[in-house]
Amino acid sequence: MLLCRCLANENKKKILLQALEAWLETTNTKLTQVNGQRKYGGPPEGWDGPTPAERCEVFISHIPRDTYEDLLIPLFSSVGPLWEFRLMMNFSGQNRGFAYAKYGTPAFATEAVLKLNGYMLEPKCYLCVRRSTEKRHLCIGNLPAATKQEDLKQVLRRLVDGVERVSLKTGPGIQGVSAVVAFSSHHTASMAKKDLVAEFKKRFSLEISIKWEPGENLSPFQTCSPPAPKILLQPCFVPCSQAVSHPSAPPQLQPAAPPVSPGFCRAVGEPVSPPHPHVRYAVPASHHPQQHMVCAPSPMMLLHKVCEANGFGQPFYELDYSLARPDGFVKFTYKVLIPGISRPFRGKVMVLPGPSVKVMLEEAQRAAAQQLLQKMFHNQQVA
């Protein structure tokens, strides 16, 4: 049985690759394999459109592993002319499930997000399309104290492509000298991030550190799916060393709102349920705001501790997937049941997508817990 399945998969892969080769020959399309990705264009032959600036690239995820450029390039070209298309590949010849499409103008990139986000490429397979972050700045640390800006720029330009500007940083909290390097594109910055540590060690015997400049956040993988049934989740508790302890004295009411970790999610909108009766909630003494400067528990953990301190019982979360918005946020409606409170809390949250459905549900759960904490505090202040 297993052998038959393997043979069937091999035959399917062979047919798909033959279809790709036939499409390349028929359309005279050229692909180039570069560092784990297969690239079309950049620009393609005969390109007479504008050179892409910022906000011209989209990130595509949830691509079936046996889908190739013969389907993807025509699909994304239907929105507008492609300046470049990059499909991430692994050594087995399968794609890695994500790609980047770059257009000549931001308007075409916006149209690709609006038209192709949630596009059903196969039954039960929905593409996720969002604007790419296109990070272009790297922070290089542990450089020698005598490093000069112009010298470093010339060295970097010999080692990697796309270096535009270099600025040095020194001061309290910075070990040695650090440099912020601006590159011409996200691609050249990514290649430099991959190569520079080894190059500096090999050529200069220097152990440098390199990371994305703070403020240029990683592009999260957007998760898209058709409307799903309700999912009942138990809260997940992650130990946070010395951040949570059982109070030795009876719980006391704190004058400030329970601090909540900003985390990955962003909760927007107000709860849609009618206001609950005003209830004064005791906040465990171990959750003093100063202690959260050391290690802030998640909103779920804080909500659990507040309910525990008041004898309400453990909260249960019911989440409903609602929709994926063109701006990249995913909307959920929620219902939180707390045994000691007669009516459930209802509301809506919008979260940034994560690398999997599980991660996205956890972020929505955190956002719901954060809204509940805010509502409890508001009731406490009014009462």
Helices and strands as residue ranges (DSSP letters): H 2-27, E 31-34, E 37-41, E 57-61, H 69-77, E 82-89, E 95-103, H 106-116, E 120-122, E 125-126, E 128-131, E 137-143, H 149-159, E 163-169, E 177-183, H 186-204, E 209-212, E 231-233, G 285-287, G 289-293, H 299-310, E 316-324, E 330-337, E 345-351, H 357-382
